């Protein structure tokens, strides 16, 4: 029983640590997403909005590399109002 409690405590601490470990996006990672958006025809404002949404949803930028169309669409929903170039 004592071993079970230690294992459970370790698991809890591990899950808490990994859930709270948000790493910062580097400038290069931000630029990569922003530049790709601009190359696809997005305005500066739209791409800034999209990037902000992506950083809020994905703590690891590499996750963004493998998103499906629906997820990409969701990231852009509140950005539609931005149309300046």
C-alpha positions in Angstrom: 0.0 0.0 0.0 2.8 2.4 0.8 4.5 1.7 -2.5 1.2 2.4 -4.3 0.9 5.8 -2.6 4.5 6.8 -3.6 3.8 5.8 -7.2 0.6 7.7 -7.2 2.2 10.8 -5.7 5.0 10.6 -8.3 2.5 10.3 -11.1 0.5 13.3 -9.8 3.6 15.4 -9.6 4.8 14.4 -13.0 1.4 15.1 -14.6 1.2 18.5 -12.9 4.7 19.4 -14.0 4.2 18.5 -17.6 0.7 20.1 -17.8 2.2 23.4 -16.5 5.3 23.4 -18.5 4.5 25.9 -21.3 7.6 26.7 -23.2 8.0 30.0 -25.0 7.9 30.0 -28.8 11.2 31.3 -30.2 11.3 34.2 -32.6 12.3 31.9 -35.4 9.2 29.6 -34.7 6.9 32.6 -34.7 8.4 34.0 -37.9 8.0 30.7 -39.6 4.3 30.6 -39.0 3.8 34.3 -39.7 5.8 34.1 -42.9 4.0 31.0 -44.2 0.7 32.8 -43.5 1.8 35.9 -45.4 3.0 33.7 -48.3 -0.4 32.2 -48.5 -2.0 35.6 -48.9 -2.9 36.6 -45.4 -2.6 40.3 -44.4 -0.3 41.4 -41.6 -3.2 41.8 -39.1 -4.7 38.4 -40.1 -1.4 36.6 -39.8 -0.7 38.2 -36.4 -4.1 37.1 -35.2 -3.6 33.5 -36.6 -0.2 33.3 -34.9 -1.6 34.5 -31.6 -4.3 31.8 -31.8 -1.8 29.1 -32.7 0.5 30.1 -29.7 -2.5 29.9 -27.4 -3.7 26.5 -28.6 -0.3 24.8 -29.2 2.4 25.0 -26.5 4.8 23.3 -28.9 5.1 24.8 -32.4 6.0 21.4 -33.8 2.4 20.3 -33.1 1.2 23.0 -35.6 3.1 21.3 -38.4 0.7 18.3 -38.4 -2.7 20.0 -37.9 -5.7 19.1 -40.2 -7.8 21.6 -42.2 -10.5 21.9 -39.5 -8.0 22.9 -36.8 -6.3 25.4 -39.1 -9.8 26.8 -39.9 -10.6 27.1 -36.2 -7.4 29.0 -35.6 -8.5 31.6 -38.2 -12.2 32.0 -37.2 -11.8 35.3 -35.2 -9.2 36.6 -37.6 -11.6 37.0 -40.6 -12.2 40.6 -39.9 -8.6 41.5 -40.5 -8.0 42.4 -44.1 -5.3 45.1 -44.3 -2.2 44.4 -46.3 
